[in-house]
Amino acid sequence: MPSVAKKYRACVFLSLACAALLIACASAPRMIAIPPVADSVRPRVDHSTDYPEVLAAIAFIMARDLDLPVVGGSVTFFPTQVSYEAGVVAESQRDLERLRKQLAIQAGQLNEKSVEEGVIFAARRTAASSMAVGMHMRVLVNERQLTRQPWWERARVLSHELTHMFERALIEGRLVLWDRWLSEGFADWVSYAILDRLGADTFAKSRKAKVDEIARAKSSQAFPTLTQLVTGEEWVTWLQTLGPAATYTQAFMAVDLLVERKGLPAFVEYFRLFGTLNNRERNFLTAFGEPAATFEEKFSQHLKRLTTR
């Protein structure tokens, strides 16, 4: 018969193995497929709603209320910062490989090591400063950070990133050089429109809060122009220098004015145009019927009126 010591060691080993298994399960990412938009009634959402239900509601509102094209995909929740960073890096490398194939770049035409190092650096910087990121056909979420937010803010963040996924789907994940302020502002605009329809804050209330935020910020600092918020590098620099009021909030207000003047279909057209022509100025003119510089001047006057009342 086994000795008491052997039985004890076996029990300890089994306990450690079970604990390791539980830790592994707890740290494993979980993926939720975005459900297809059904012809049924709108999914009901309240403070106790779980993620699959809120994702279904967001997809329903985007398609039925906002008349945006239906996009499939998934949302992956990473339980820790480490796993989230690893996920963002891995998915960014997948996007790099897809881009290489789309451009038909042969081995040796690019400094592969240098390009990959740049992609990894950018991915880690993104993961370090974000709760979620929208990519082609997928959204990656730092669940530990997201769960620290109130429920409705979580829904807004998910709506924002699903909008980015929608934007990328219109160009099949290609690398494009569209206006960063327009992309971020549109994602924020859609997210607040969704919160309105989910019964959280009304869109008018959210918009008023944004106007007040800009008015406070502009009383003590200068803002970059929209032209200075075009590239990803410019966006990150101004965000780190002046904060969200000068970037996200200003972009939201610019998009709000564009929606009021041109409607949502113009935005769908703008993003879709990049599937065939990677020219931001030409695509802006085609989609919105006026040069970006002309709109920027109108927006500057609009913002001045709003913040000096």
C-alpha positions as CSV (number, residue, x, y, z in Angstrom):
1,M,0.0,0.0,0.0
2,P,1.2,3.6,-0.7
3,S,2.7,5.3,2.2
4,V,1.1,8.3,3.8
5,A,3.9,10.5,2.5
6,K,3.2,9.3,-1.1
7,K,-0.5,9.9,-0.7
8,Y,0.3,13.4,0.6
9,R,2.6,14.2,-2.3
10,A,0.0,12.9,-4.8
11,C,-2.7,15.1,-3.2
12,V,-0.4,18.1,-3.3
13,F,0.5,17.4,-6.9
14,L,-3.1,17.1,-7.9
15,S,-4.0,20.3,-6.1
16,L,-1.3,22.2,-7.8
17,A,-2.3,20.8,-11.2
18,C,-5.9,21.8,-10.7
19,A,-4.8,25.3,-9.6
20,A,-2.6,25.6,-12.7
21,L,-5.5,24.5,-14.9
22,L,-7.9,27.0,-13.2
23,I,-5.3,29.8,-13.7
24,A,-4.9,28.9,-17.3
25,C,-8.6,28.9,-17.9
26,A,-9.0,32.2,-16.1
27,S,-6.3,33.8,-18.2
28,A,-7.5,32.5,-21.6
29,P,-9.1,35.0,-23.9
30,R,-12.7,34.5,-24.8
31,M,-14.1,35.3,-28.2
32,I,-17.7,36.4,-28.8
33,A,-19.0,36.3,-32.4
34,I,-21.1,39.4,-33.3
35,P,-24.5,37.9,-34.0
36,P,-26.2,38.6,-37.4
37,V,-28.8,41.3,-37.3
38,A,-32.1,39.5,-37.1
39,D,-35.6,40.7,-38.2
40,S,-36.8,40.3,-34.7
41,V,-37.4,43.1,-32.2
42,R,-34.5,45.1,-30.8
43,P,-32.5,43.2,-28.1
44,R,-33.3,44.5,-24.7
45,V,-30.4,46.0,-22.8
46,D,-30.2,47.1,-19.2
47,H,-27.5,47.4,-16.5
48,S,-27.4,43.6,-16.0
49,T,-26.9,42.8,-19.6
50,D,-23.9,40.6,-20.5
51,Y,-21.6,41.2,-23.4
52,P,-23.2,39.0,-26.0
53,E,-26.5,40.8,-25.5
54,V,-25.1,44.3,-25.7
55,L,-23.1,43.4,-28.8
56,A,-26.3,42.1,-30.4
57,A,-28.0,45.3,-29.5
58,I,-25.2,47.5,-30.9
59,A,-25.2,45.6,-34.2
60,F,-29.0,45.9,-34.4
61,I,-28.9,49.7,-33.9
62,M,-26.0,50.2,-36.3
63,A,-27.9,48.3,-39.0
64,R,-31.6,49.2,-38.3
65,D,-31.4,52.7,-36.8
66,L,-28.3,54.2,-38.4
67,D,-28.6,52.3,-41.7
68,L,-24.9,51.3,-41.7
69,P,-23.9,48.3,-43.7
70,V,-24.0,45.0,-41.8
71,V,-20.5,43.8,-40.8
72,G,-19.6,40.4,-39.4
73,G,-16.8,39.8,-37.0
74,S,-15.9,39.0,-33.4
75,V,-14.9,40.6,-30.1
76,T,-12.1,38.9,-28.1
77,F,-11.8,39.7,-24.4
78,F,-8.4,39.4,-22.8
79,P,-8.4,39.1,-19.0
80,T,-5.0,40.7,-18.3
81,Q,-2.8,43.5,-19.6
82,V,-0.1,41.0,-20.6
83,S,-2.5,38.8,-22.6
84,Y,-4.1,41.9,-24.2
85,E,-0.7,43.2,-25.4
86,A,0.2,39.8,-26.7
87,G,-3.1,39.7,-28.6
88,V,-2.7,43.1,-30.1
89,V,0.9,42.3,-31.3
90,A,-0.1,39.0,-32.8
91,E,-3.1,40.4,-34.6
92,S,-1.0,43.4,-35.9
93,Q,1.5,40.9,-37.3
94,R,-1.4,39.1,-39.1
95,D,-2.5,42.4,-40.6
96,L,1.0,43.0,-41.8
97,E,1.1,39.7,-43.6
98,R,-2.3,40.4,-45.1
99,L,-1.0,43.8,-46.3
100,R,2.1,42.2,-47.9
101,K,-0.1,39.8,-49.8
102,Q,-2.5,42.6,-50.9
103,L,0.3,44.7,-52.2
104,A,2.0,41.6,-53.8
105,I,5.3,42.5,-52.1
106,Q,7.8,39.8,-52.7
107,A,10.4,38.7,-50.2
108,G,13.3,41.0,-50.0
109,Q,11.5,44.1,-51.4
110,L,11.1,45.4,-47.9
111,N,13.3,45.4,-44.9
112,E,11.1,42.8,-43.2
113,K,12.8,43.0,-39.9
114,S,12.6,46.7,-39.7
115,V,8.9,46.8,-40.7
116,E,7.9,44.1,-38.3
117,E,9.8,45.8,-35.4
118,G,7.8,49.0,-36.3
119,V,4.5,47.1,-36.2
120,I,5.3,45.5,-32.9
121,F,6.4,48.8,-31.4
122,A,3.2,50.5,-32.5
123,A,1.0,47.6,-31.3
124,R,2.6,47.6,-27.9
125,R,2.1,51.4,-27.6
126,T,-1.5,51.0,-28.6
127,A,-2.0,48.2,-26.1
128,A,-0.4,50.2,-23.3
129,S,-2.8,53.2,-23.7
130,S,-6.1,51.6,-24.7
131,M,-9.0,49.6,-23.3
132,A,-9.8,48.2,-26.8
133,V,-8.8,48.4,-30.4
134,G,-10.9,47.9,-33.5
135,M,-9.3,46.0,-36.4
136,H,-10.4,44.2,-39.6
137,M,-13.3,41.9,-38.7
138,R,-12.4,41.8,-35.0
139,V,-12.2,43.9,-31.8
140,L,-9.7,43.2,-29.1
141,V,-10.6,44.2,-25.5
142,N,-8.6,44.6,-22.3
143,E,-11.3,43.2,-20.1
144,R,-9.5,44.1,-16.8
145,Q,-9.5,47.8,-17.8
146,L,-13.0,47.7,-19.3
147,T,-14.6,46.3,-16.2
148,R,-13.3,49.3,-14.2
149,Q,-15.7,51.5,-16.2
150,P,-19.4,52.0,-15.5
151,W,-21.6,49.7,-17.5
152,W,-22.8,52.3,-20.0
153,E,-19.2,53.4,-20.7
154,R,-18.3,49.9,-21.5
155,A,-21.2,49.8,-24.0
156,R,-19.9,53.1,-25.5
157,V,-16.3,51.8,-25.8
158,L,-17.5,48.6,-27.5
159,S,-19.7,50.7,-29.9
160,H,-16.7,52.9,-30.7
161,E,-14.5,50.0,-31.6
162,L,-17.2,48.2,-33.6
163,T,-17.5,51.3,-35.6
164,H,-13.7,51.1,-36.4
165,M,-14.2,47.5,-37.4
166,F,-17.0,48.6,-39.7
167,E,-14.7,51.3,-41.2
168,R,-12.0,48.7,-41.9
169,A,-14.5,46.2,-43.3
170,L,-15.5,48.7,-46.0
171,I,-11.9,48.6,-47.4
172,E,-11.3,44.9,-46.6
173,G,-8.6,45.7,-44.1
174,R,-6.3,47.6,-46.5
175,L,-3.8,50.1,-45.3
176,V,-5.2,53.5,-46.0
177,L,-4.4,57.2,-45.2
178,W,-7.8,58.6,-44.4
179,D,-8.3,61.5,-42.0
180,R,-7.7,60.2,-38.5
181,W,-9.9,62.9,-37.0
182,L,-12.8,61.8,-39.2
183,S,-12.3,58.1,-38.3
184,E,-12.1,58.8,-34.6
185,G,-14.8,61.4,-34.6
186,F,-17.2,59.2,-36.5
187,A,-16.6,56.3,-34.1
188,D,-17.4,58.6,-31.2
189,W,-20.5,60.0,-32.9
190,V,-21.9,56.5,-33.6
191,S,-21.1,55.4,-30.0
192,Y,-23.1,58.3,-28.5
193,A,-26.0,57.7,-30.9
194,I,-26.1,54.1,-29.8
195,L,-26.1,55.1,-26.1
196,D,-29.1,57.3,-26.9
197,R,-31.0,54.4,-28.4
198,L,-29.9,52.0,-25.5
199,G,-31.6,54.4,-23.1
200,A,-28.5,55.7,-21.3
201,D,-27.8,59.4,-22.0
202,T,-29.6,61.2,-24.8
203,F,-27.5,62.3,-27.7
204,A,-28.3,65.9,-27.0
205,K,-27.0,65.6,-23.4
206,S,-23.8,63.9,-24.6
207,R,-23.3,66.6,-27.2
208,K,-23.8,69.4,-24.7
209,A,-21.2,67.8,-22.4
210,K,-18.7,67.8,-25.3
211,V,-19.4,71.5,-26.1
212,D,-18.8,72.3,-22.4
213,E,-15.6,70.3,-22.4
214,I,-14.2,72.1,-25.4
215,A,-15.2,75.5,-24.0
216,R,-13.3,74.8,-20.8
217,A,-10.2,73.5,-22.6
218,K,-10.1,76.3,-25.1
219,S,-10.1,78.9,-22.3
220,S,-6.6,77.7,-21.3
221,Q,-5.0,76.1,-24.4
222,A,-4.8,76.4,-28.2
223,F,-6.3,73.6,-30.3
224,P,-4.7,71.9,-33.3
225,T,-6.5,72.3,-36.6
226,L,-8.2,69.4,-38.3
227,T,-5.4,69.4,-40.8
228,Q,-3.0,68.7,-37.9
229,L,-5.0,65.7,-36.9
230,V,-4.8,63.7,-40.2
231,T,-2.1,61.0,-39.6
232,G,-1.9,58.5,-36.8
233,E,1.4,60.0,-35.6
234,E,-0.1,63.5,-35.5
235,W,-3.1,62.2,-33.6
236,V,-1.1,60.5,-30.9
237,T,1.2,63.4,-30.5
238,W,-1.6,65.9,-30.0
239,L,-3.5,63.5,-27.7
240,Q,-0.5,63.1,-25.5
241,T,0.3,66.8,-25.5
242,L,-3.2,68.4,-25.1
243,G,-5.5,65.5,-24.1
244,P,-8.8,64.3,-25.4
245,A,-10.6,67.6,-25.6
246,A,-8.3,68.8,-28.4
247,T,-8.5,65.5,-30.2
248,Y,-11.4,63.2,-29.6
249,T,-13.9,65.9,-28.5
250,Q,-13.0,68.3,-31.3
251,A,-13.2,65.4,-33.8
252,F,-16.6,64.4,-32.5
253,M,-17.9,68.0,-32.9
254,A,-16.5,68.2,-36.5
255,V,-18.2,64.9,-37.4
256,D,-21.5,66.1,-35.7
257,L,-21.5,69.1,-38.0
258,L,-20.7,67.0,-41.1
259,V,-23.6,64.6,-40.2
260,E,-25.9,67.5,-39.8
261,R,-25.0,69.0,-43.2
262,K,-24.3,65.8,-45.3
263,G,-25.9,62.8,-43.5
264,L,-24.6,59.4,-42.6
265,P,-24.5,57.9,-46.1
266,A,-21.7,60.4,-47.0
267,F,-19.5,58.8,-44.3
268,V,-20.1,55.3,-45.7
269,E,-19.2,56.6,-49.1
270,Y,-16.0,58.3,-47.7
271,F,-14.7,55.2,-46.1
272,R,-15.7,52.9,-49.0
273,L,-13.9,55.1,-51.6
274,F,-10.5,54.2,-50.0
275,G,-11.0,50.7,-51.3
276,T,-10.1,51.9,-54.7
277,L,-8.4,55.3,-54.2
278,N,-6.0,56.1,-51.3
279,N,-6.4,59.8,-51.6
280,R,-7.9,61.6,-48.6
281,E,-8.5,65.0,-50.2
282,R,-10.1,63.5,-53.4
283,N,-12.3,61.2,-51.4
284,F,-13.4,63.9,-49.0
285,L,-14.4,66.1,-51.9
286,T,-16.3,63.2,-53.6
287,A,-18.1,62.0,-50.5
288,F,-19.0,65.4,-48.9
289,G,-19.1,67.7,-51.9
290,E,-16.6,70.2,-50.8
291,P,-12.8,70.3,-50.2
292,A,-11.6,69.4,-46.7
293,A,-10.0,72.8,-46.3
294,T,-13.4,74.5,-47.0
295,F,-15.1,72.4,-44.4
296,E,-12.3,73.0,-41.9
297,E,-12.9,76.8,-42.2
298,K,-16.6,76.3,-41.6
299,F,-16.0,74.1,-38.7
300,S,-13.6,76.6,-37.1
301,Q,-16.3,79.3,-37.3
302,H,-19.0,76.8,-36.0
303,L,-16.8,75.8,-33.0
304,K,-16.1,79.5,-32.2
305,R,-19.9,80.2,-32.1
306,L,-20.6,77.2,-29.9
307,T,-17.9,78.0,-27.3
308,T,-18.5,81.8,-27.0
309,R,-22.2,81.7,-26.2
